């Protein structure tokens, strides 16, 4: 479904979509690279979903960077509720005086995204205000990542226009995979915010303590286990690439391959996620993009761990 021609005639929408693209290009480079392979009408909708999620996250932790009109308040819970109210109002009315919210509402309404997704998403964002740790992988996955990661995969499905309903499960796995990679890469940053998104039972079993900010044998063993779990999620997500139209398949394959390589970078750094953020170099991203275009989206996708 292409975006409406009213965007070109509506300066508020045009400004909002441009800001969504800017946010994605600045903060979500992997999403941005993948989205460039989509037709313009789908590309802007990827940017809109990313912008919504990014702004909700920043309104809690970095409110000074958010440009939407949410009144300042020292309580992050109040800021998040006001942001949700602004979003809910824009979605119900089909527009907003704020350009970004106007674009997000326009995109989600056109795509027919299930409103239940947004409730799960905002409830997960609220948990960041009250939870600092998670007892187990199951609790983290089902109690938090269901609304902060798996649901993002569901939000992207109407944009990517899969050829079968079976694409939902791999899309959810990809959302989980991306966020688990973030958790493993950003241990140091999350500690600075008082949060640990690593299962406490896994840490205890290995005798690993992230608060030490040191790479020890216990830390290496624990991280290796988390990376293996992460790669299983990527392998499951890879099944969904073949369930998408050609351009959507290239988009997802590119993003999946780029993001999963962060795990390789963590391993190459001897699991040191404390002293620097492990990134995939631009030249590697260019090589992946070229390979997907030349050989197709199914080439070199992650497969089952140990296969």
Secondary structure, DSSP 8 states (H G I E B T S, - for coil): ----THHHH-HHHHHHHHHHHHHHHHH-HHHHHHHTTS-HHHHHHHHHHHHHHHHHHHHHH-GGG--S-----S-HHHHHHHHHHHHHHHHHHT--SSHHHHHHHHHHHHHT--THHHHHHHHHHHHTTT-S--SSHHHIIIIIIIIIIIHHHHHHHHHHT-SSTTHHHHHHHHHHHHHHHHHHHTHHHHHHTT---S-HHHHHHHT--GGG----HHHHHHHHHHHHHHHHHHHHHHTTGGGS-HHHHHHHHHHHHHHHHHHHHHHHTTT--SSS-----HHHHHHHHHHHHHH-TTTT----TT-
